[in-house]
Amino acid sequence: MALIKSISGIRGTVGGNAGEGLTPLDIVKFTSAYAALIRRISFVKSNRIIVGRDARVSGEMVRRLVCGTLMGMGFDVVDIGLASTPTTELAVTMAGACGGIILTASHNPKQWNALKLLNGQGEFLNAEEGQEVLRMAEAEAFEYAGIDRLGSYTEDLSYNEKHIERVLALDLVDVEAIRKAGFRVAIDCVNSVGGIILPQLLERLGVKHVRKLYCEPTGDFQHNPEPLEKNLGDIMNLMKEGGNDVAFVVDPDVDRLAMICEDGTMFGEEYTLVSVADYVLKHTPGNTVSNLSSTRALRDVTNNYGMQYYASAVGEVNVVAKMKEVNAVIGGEGNGGVIYPEAHYGRDALVGIALFLSHLAHEGKKASELRAVYPKYCMAKKRIDLTPDTDVDAILKKVKETYRKEEVNDIDGVKIDFADGWVHLRKSNTEPIIRVYSEAGSMEDANRLADEVSACI
């Protein structure tokens, strides 16, 4: 059994002993601490908290515990049912709520579940707030409401439709162009909430031919739910049969988007954001942001428009903070996470799909032809195992000194930018390892850069 408590929430495998797995006791304690924090810090004058969940088998059990606990803490619960992470984020602001909890372990296998915690803006808690929730949960620093202050419970299943309406209302989503293009689209929704909302979105976008794979929201994932090439053999083979223009693949909570070209080749998860940013920048000049471990291609595309690219620390909350700081028009993460402020400050696969189809319709190209337009980079992801007592900070400091003549960024670990590529080293928050990401024009060169820096360690 595993239980991981971090500033971004609590996640674990369902069952086991309290404190060792995601048990009912752990869920109640963490939800209580979150509620107590929201009561203290929220600037939104509301007593409502939104609860949404993906389709995991354990979701119903977790939902009941979370909703009951929030009511016991004196909050009025608005349960939006089976809903994506971006849908839940939008529901917070649409309902004027003071917070929200998303019950999803994202791309983790089905035995996992988690609580993702939102503030009154429908955005993730920052590091300081997340740390305070951990402290309060550990100290059991919360107090339940008396009989006359118990919260209420309401179910409102309208937010999937409201989310789709928000996407369709975006100026850069060209429904007429998409309809005229007559796209044939395939989708793999890994047996979760994407199977509910993506067919509805595509129909509203004017896509008449949709081939569905694993769209039944049973929570019994038919393949590893992380949308990486090694897990997507079925949808790739479907595309190789021909007859479809593009395939969209999402993770269980629909905040990551991977795409597959008409010939069955991966568009590249790193290039989801790159292609959408290209379309946005064509129509909306402005800055862009991605995290330090994302492809250099976004910087290249941004510079082609004479605009400025900025890098943030890894983590959605850090990307959003940087986007607000530099007033970015588009941003996100190389894992297929598109953040478009015109919609909201959260990774949103629905926004990514609508903007990409608009882009593809305007360009009049096949998906593979559009992919070939962008700079070619290859990324290698490795790790260096250490002993638990290794001083990782000292190692990273030494690496920074060794490569001081190169362009070095130390806002999150150490990233070394070379003329022909980059290497990013970060210490893991949960394991005694250093993660080593590298990128270059070929996989051979990416591996070489990673090995050179690793040899220094």
Phi and psi in degrees as a GROMACS rama.xvg file:
@    title "Ramachandran Plot"
@    xaxis  label "Phi"
@    yaxis  label "Psi"
@TYPE xy
-139.078  140.252  ALA-2
-138.014  122.138  LEU-3
-119.549  114.847  ILE-4
-102.133  123.449  LYS-5
-141.936  174.493  SER-6
-66.5546  -16.7215  ILE-7
-92.5  -2.43344  SER-8
141.349  -164.028  GLY-9
-125.949  133.125  ILE-10
-141.554  151.342  ARG-11
-176.001  173.943  GLY-12
-82.9701  140.999  THR-13
-72.8476  131.666  VAL-14
105.634  -174.516  GLY-15
89.4363  -164.913  GLY-16
-84.9933  150.346  ASN-17
-55.5467  134.377  ALA-18
84.833  -6.80695  GLY-19
-116.232  -26.9329  GLU-20
-134.501  179.088  GLY-21
-82.886  86.6855  LEU-22
-97.1461  163.929  THR-23
-53.8995  -38.0289  PRO-24
-63.6807  -43.4738  LEU-25
-65.4557  -39.5911  ASP-26
-62.0493  -44.9415  ILE-27
-65.5144  -44.577  VAL-28
-62.2445  -44.487  LYS-29
-70.561  -40.0849  PHE-30
-63.6506  -39.7122  THR-31
-63.7993  -42.9176  SER-32
-64.7238  -41.9626  ALA-33
-60.7422  -46.3765  TYR-34
-61.2608  -41.1622  ALA-35
-64.1303  -38.0815  ALA-36
-67.088  -45.47  LEU-37
-60.3877  -39.9711  ILE-38
-57.971  -33.5784  ARG-39
-85.4256  -35.9998  ARG-40
-108.409  -16.0827  ILE-41
-66.5751  134.913  SER-42
-93.2192  -7.80964  PHE-43
-85.4195  123.844  VAL-44
-80.7103  78.6145  LYS-45
-152.271  155.829  SER-46
-111.731  10.7094  ASN-47
-94.5093  141.88  ARG-48
-129.588  131.853  ILE-49
-86.2994  139.573  ILE-50
-128.414  123.146  VAL-51
-131.062  159.072  GLY-52
-146.65  154.546  ARG-53
-82.7977  -171.784  ASP-54
-94.7055  19.6864  ALA-55
-56.8399  148.684  ARG-56
-56.9956  -35.5078  VAL-57
-82.9488  -2.39464  SER-58
-60.5307  -40.2602  GLY-59
-65.5852  -41.5615  GLU-60
-62.439  -47.7091  MET-61
-64.9138  -41.0715  VAL-62
-58.1804  -45.9561  ARG-63
-62.83  -41.0042  ARG-64
-64.838  -45.7588  LEU-65
-66.0157  -47.4352  VAL-66
-62.6228  -44.1321  CYS-67
-63.8112  -38.7409  GLY-68
-66.4201  -43.8862  THR-69
-61.3396  -40.6276  LEU-70
-63.3512  -39.9345  MET-71
-65.8702  -24.4114  GLY-72
-87.2624  1.58477  MET-73
93.2575  12.3933  GLY-74
-99.2126  148.443  PHE-75
-87.4182  117.99  ASP-76
-90.5759  131.935  VAL-77
-111.897  105.521  VAL-78
-90.6322  114.104  ASP-79
-97.1648  7.9597  ILE-80
73.3407  -149.311  GLY-81
-70.066  112.415  LEU-82
-152.132  149  ALA-83
-73.8813  166.953  SER-84
-59.6266  -50.1677  THR-85
-63.853  -31.7999  PRO-86
-63.2956  -42.8137  THR-87
-66.4528  -39.4217  THR-88
-60.1065  -45.676  GLU-89
-66.265  -36.1191  LEU-90
-61.0368  -33.8051  ALA-91
-58.1692  -49.7181  VAL-92
-76.1221  -37.1275  THR-93
-63.3517  -35.4795  MET-94
-89.6608  -2.52939  ALA-95
64.0107  34.3337  GLY-96
-82.4075  163.69  ALA-97
-96.3325  -1.09339  CYS-98
179.416  -178.973  GLY-99
-162.298  153.28  GLY-100
-128.977  127.867  ILE-101
-105.621  125.065  ILE-102
-96.0071  94.6547  LEU-103
-162.457  142.503  THR-104
-103.229  23.6625  ALA-105
55.0014  -119.645  SER-106
-89.6664  4.04067  HIS-107
-69.7074  153.796  ASN-108
-59.3936  171.407  PRO-109
-66.4084  -21.5751  LYS-110
-74.9531  -8.39406  GLN-111
-95.073  152.032  TRP-112
-147.918  171.679  ASN-113
-163.14  163.88  ALA-114
-115.398  117.912  LEU-115
-101.115  132.986  LYS-116
-109.864  131.346  LEU-117
-117.241  151.126  LEU-118
-92.5571  -170.726  ASN-119
-72.5291  -7.60197  GLY-120
-96.8096  5.09713  GLN-121
72.2295  25.2707  GLY-122
-119.713  158.913  GLU-123
-66.934  147.702  PHE-124
-58.233  148.045  LEU-125
-80.8526  177.858  ASN-126
-60.8438  -42.3178  ALA-127
-64.5504  -42.937  GLU-128
-67.1108  -41.51  GLU-129
-62.669  -39.489  GLY-130
-65.2133  -35.8281  GLN-131
-68.2467  -37.1225  GLU-132
-61.6155  -42.9224  VAL-133
-59.9565  -44.3986  LEU-134
-63.4991  -45.5267  ARG-135
-67.0274  -36.3661  MET-136
-65.2955  -43.2597  ALA-137
-64.5792  -40.443  GLU-138
-86.2935  -4.09854  ALA-139
51.0803  46.6532  GLU-140
-88.6267  66.4709  ALA-141
-151.044  157.868  PHE-142
-134.722  131.932  GLU-143
-83.1771  156.236  TYR-144
-75.334  150.874  ALA-145
-76.5336  176.316  GLY-146
-59.083  -32.9514  ILE-147
-87.1314  -2.53464  ASP-148
-120.368  12.0314  ARG-149
-62.7059  145.866  LEU-150
-80.0994  170.929  GLY-151
-105.768  170.517  SER-152
-129.001  128.658  TYR-153
-133.844  139.312  THR-154
-104.401  130.355  GLU-155
-138.268  106.122  ASP-156
-98.4826  24.1393  LEU-157
-92.3247  -4.04004  SER-158
-79.1262  -21.5551  TYR-159
-61.2845  -45.4591  ASN-160
-64.5223  -40.3865  GLU-161
-65.0871  -36.6525  LYS-162
-63.2935  -47.8072  HIS-163
-60.4319  -41.9977  ILE-164
-60.6892  -39.6857  GLU-165
-61.8279  -42.1486  ARG-166
-65.6548  -46.3957  VAL-167
-63.8064  -25.8034  LEU-168
-80.6037  -8.9141  ALA-169
-65.7264  135.194  LEU-170
-58.2234  -35.7699  ASP-171
-86.3724  -3.12069  LEU-172
-86.5835  109.834  VAL-173
-102.061  87.3264  ASP-174
-61.694  -40.1006  VAL-175
-63.9683  -41.4322  GLU-176
-65.9403  -39.0749  ALA-177
-65.4301  -43.6446  ILE-178
-61.6612  -45.3312  ARG-179
-64.9767  -30.7171  LYS-180
-68.6499  -23.2023  ALA-181
61.7979  40.4412  GLY-182
-61.1435  143.776  PHE-183
-108.955  120.267  ARG-184
-121.711  140.898  VAL-185
-113.036  148.362  ALA-186
-136.005  144.305  ILE-187
-123.564  113.97  ASP-188
-111.429  15.941  CYS-189
40.1094  44.2326  VAL-190
55.8159  39.9842  ASN-191
-137.155  -157.93  SER-192
-68.5557  -18.1176  VAL-193
-59.6232  -30.785  GLY-194
-66.8653  -17.2606  GLY-195
-89.4201  -48.8544  ILE-196
-91.4843  -30.6059  ILE-197
-66.9748  -43.3047  LEU-198
-59.5797  -36.6257  PRO-199
-65.6239  -43.4805  GLN-200
-61.9383  -48.3505  LEU-201
-63.1868  -38.3473  LEU-202
-61.3587  -43.9412  GLU-203
-68.4125  -24.3653  ARG-204
-82.1573  -3.67633  LEU-205
89.5582  15.4371  GLY-206
-86.5208  113.516  VAL-207
-88.7896  -23.0506  LYS-208
-115.854  108.866  HIS-209
-126.368  120.735  VAL-210
-96.73  118.994  ARG-211
-101.276  133.801  LYS-212
-129.864  125.082  LEU-213
55.5339  51.8023  TYR-214
-101.766  -2.2614  CYS-215
-77.0759  121.093  GLU-216
-79.6609  64.8152  PRO-217
-89.789  -19.4863  THR-218
79.219  -2.945  GLY-219
-94.456  81.4625  ASP-220
-59.2021  128.307  PHE-221
-82.768  -6.86523  GLN-222
-155.327  169.176  HIS-223
-51.7956  125.052  ASN-224
-76.0236  -5.04589  PRO-225
-76.4817  125.88  GLU-226
-78.6717  62.4995  PRO-227
-105.67  155.797  LEU-228
-53.14  -40.2743  GLU-229
-64.2863  -17.8771  LYS-230
-102.39  -0.147823  ASN-231
-115.527  30.3891  LEU-232
-58.2729  -39.3102  GLY-233
-65.0211  -48.1982  ASP-234
-72.0534  -31.5908  ILE-235
-67.1708  -41.1698  MET-236
-66.0434  -37.5663  ASN-237
-59.6567  -42.9029  LEU-238
-67.7931  -33.7351  MET-239
-66.2007  -21.2051  LYS-240
-68.6113  -17.3414  GLU-241
87.5805  171.427  GLY-242
93.4664  -3.8075  GLY-243
-127.028  147.077  ASN-244
-88.5108  -32.6806  ASP-245
-163.079  151.96  VAL-246
-120.985  141.962  ALA-247
-114.802  134.224  PHE-248
-126.095  133.842  VAL-249
-124.617  162.655  VAL-250
-86.8868  176.926  ASP-251
-58.7559  -27.6745  PRO-252
-107.837  7.83778  ASP-253
63.6675  34.1745  VAL-254
-106.328  -6.9298  ASP-255
-116.66  141.766  ARG-256
-131.135  121.597  LEU-257
-114.336  151.091  ALA-258
-130.755  149.656  MET-259
-125.898  134.163  ILE-260
-74.0076  169.768  CYS-261
-62.22  -21.3487  GLU-262
-95.933  6.18741  ASP-263
90.3623  3.04998  GLY-264
-90.0314  151.177  THR-265
-69.3875  133.756  MET-266
-67.4797  -29.5942  PHE-267
104.35  114.733  GLY-268
-56.2833  -36.3765  GLU-269
-62.3091  -25.4477  GLU-270
-95.9572  -0.36726  TYR-271
-58.4374  -53.6213  THR-272
-64.8654  -38.8059  LEU-273
-60.0709  -46.9957  VAL-274
-68.3154  -41.5928  SER-275
-65.8752  -39.6383  VAL-276
-63.4287  -38.2682  ALA-277
-57.941  -46.0404  ASP-278
-64.793  -45.3908  TYR-279
-63.1224  -44.8125  VAL-280
-66.8136  -28.4474  LEU-281
-59.919  -32.2699  LYS-282
-110.218  -19.322  HIS-283
-137.733  92.966  THR-284
-59.7356  140.005  PRO-285
167.808  -179.323  GLY-286
-83.6131  161.441  ASN-287
-130.413  158.748  THR-288
-142.381  138.691  VAL-289
-144.98  170.675  SER-290
-80.4967  168.42  ASN-291
-61.5001  -24.2544  LEU-292
-93.6724  10.7976  SER-293
-96.2273  161.804  SER-294
-60.3194  147.251  THR-295
-69.069  -15.4738  ARG-296
-59.1808  -32.5628  ALA-297
-64.3824  -41.8005  LEU-298
-60.6273  -43.9137  ARG-299
-61.8847  -46.6409  ASP-300
-63.8437  -42.0361  VAL-301
-61.5753  -44.8597  THR-302
-63.9444  -31.947  ASN-303
-61.3246  -27.4133  ASN-304
-92.72  4.90452  TYR-305
73.2811  20.0335  GLY-306
-104.51  175.345  MET-307
-108.137  131.435  GLN-308
-99.6658  142.105  TYR-309
-129.487  147.235  TYR-310
-108.453  145.202  ALA-311
-120.217  170.102  SER-312
-65.0395  158.805  ALA-313
-68.2804  143.308  VAL-314
118.718  133.654  GLY-315
-57.6446  -40.4244  GLU-316
-62.2736  -33.558  VAL-317
-73.9967  -38.3071  ASN-318
-62.1315  -45.7022  VAL-319
-62.2087  -43.159  VAL-320
-60.6819  -42.6919  ALA-321
-68.1005  -38.9763  LYS-322
-60.5175  -42.5098  MET-323
-66.3925  -39.1567  LYS-324
-62.2852  -41.3683  GLU-325
-103.602  6.93671  VAL-326
55.6801  49.1345  ASN-327
-69.9415  144.555  ALA-328
-89.8131  -17.004  VAL-329
-158.269  149.495  ILE-330
-168.351  -174.844  GLY-331
151.663  -154.704  GLY-332
-131.215  153.657  GLU-333
-70.2701  -2.35979  GLY-334
-86.1892  17.9175  ASN-335
91.9268  16.0866  GLY-336
-94.8716  113.121  GLY-337
-103.352  124.934  VAL-338
-117.425  113.179  ILE-339
-119.568  104.49  TYR-340
-56.5031  -27.3145  PRO-341
-61.3956  -24.405  GLU-342
-94.3432  -60.6545  ALA-343
-178.034  167.364  HIS-344
-89.2683  71.4394  TYR-345
-160.142  149.977  GLY-346
-63.4574  131.919  ARG-347
-146.193  108.22  ASP-348
-68.1391  -30.3629  ALA-349
-64.4078  -44.9698  LEU-350
-60.9063  -43.4597  VAL-351
-59.8179  -43.8151  GLY-352
-63.77  -46.906  ILE-353
-64.5558  -41.9853  ALA-354
-70.604  -38.5704  LEU-355
-66.1955  -44.3371  PHE-356
-63.6077  -36.6305  LEU-357
-62.4618  -43.9353  SER-358
-61.7066  -47.2449  HIS-359
-63.3481  -39.8233  LEU-360
-65.2116  -41.2924  ALA-361
-68.7295  -37.2664  HIS-362
-76.3991  -27.1021  GLU-363
66.8579  26.6877  GLY-364
-110.199  161.537  LYS-365
-72.165  159.006  LYS-366
-59.9083  -41.1385  ALA-367
-65.1712  -35.0108  SER-368
-68.8997  -39.1768  GLU-369
-64.8952  -42.4492  LEU-370
-59.135  -37.0234  ARG-371
-68.2213  -16.4276  ALA-372
-69.3831  -29.1623  VAL-373
-88.7029  155.257  TYR-374
-55.8149  141.239  PRO-375
-93.4067  117.507  LYS-376
-130.852  150.69  TYR-377
-122.532  139.729  CYS-378
-118.367  135.588  MET-379
-112.953  140.204  ALA-380
-125.366  116.602  LYS-381
-130.514  179.063  LYS-382
-146.066  153.037  ARG-383
-119.474  117.746  ILE-384
-80.8865  135.935  ASP-385
-126.544  169.132  LEU-386
-82.8044  154.367  THR-387
-58.0704  -25.6334  PRO-388
-96.1968  8.35068  ASP-389
-68.4974  137.894  THR-390
-85.285  91.2856  ASP-391
-65.2669  -39.2638  VAL-392
-60.3966  -38.9234  ASP-393
-65.4906  -38.4701  ALA-394
-63.7643  -46.8116  ILE-395
-64.5698  -35.7987  LEU-396
-63.3951  -40.0225  LYS-397
-66.2986  -39.9048  LYS-398
-62.393  -42.9776  VAL-399
-59.8622  -41.208  LYS-400
-67.6477  -39.4879  GLU-401
-62.5535  -37.0994  THR-402
-107.814  30.6983  TYR-403
-63.8922  -19.8396  ARG-404
-80.1514  -11.8792  LYS-405
-93.0772  175.191  GLU-406
-78.6381  114.381  GLU-407
-118.538  135.32  VAL-408
-122.435  125.263  ASN-409
-120.294  27.4968  ASP-410
-73.7931  -17.9079  ILE-411
-154.223  91.0595  ASP-412
72.6069  -140.134  GLY-413
-136.229  123.522  VAL-414
-114.669  129.076  LYS-415
-112.339  117.312  ILE-416
-96.6285  116.468  ASP-417
-98.3008  170.906  PHE-418
-62.8087  -34.5728  ALA-419
-109.466  10.9009  ASP-420
165.985  -168.897  GLY-421
-150.361  160.896  TRP-422
-132.966  133.714  VAL-423
-123.122  123.967  HIS-424
-113.874  128.274  LEU-425
-135.593  141.591  ARG-426
-82.6333  140.949  LYS-427
-72.1752  145.987  SER-428
-82.9922  -12.281  ASN-429
-123.41  -12.491  THR-430
-137.154  155.462  GLU-431
-79.8583  67.1963  PRO-432
-139.103  160.137  ILE-433
-111.038  125.127  ILE-434
-83.8172  132.429  ARG-435
-121.119  107.813  VAL-436
-106.729  139.285  TYR-437
-142.356  153.848  SER-438
-143.83  141.081  GLU-439
-156.859  -175.991  ALA-440
-71.5697  -17.0797  GLY-441
-141.933  158.582  SER-442
-65.3023  -33.892  MET-443
-60.3804  -45.0206  GLU-444
-70.753  -35.6661  ASP-445
-62.566  -44.399  ALA-446
-64.8627  -38.333  ASN-447
-63.0958  -45.1208  ARG-448
-61.3054  -44.2328  LEU-449
-62.7534  -42.0727  ALA-450
-67.0484  -36.6387  ASP-451
-63.905  -46.2423  GLU-452
-70.6329  -37.574  VAL-453
-63.7713  -36.006  SER-454
-63.5728  -32.9414  ALA-455
-61.8871  -39.1049  CYS-456
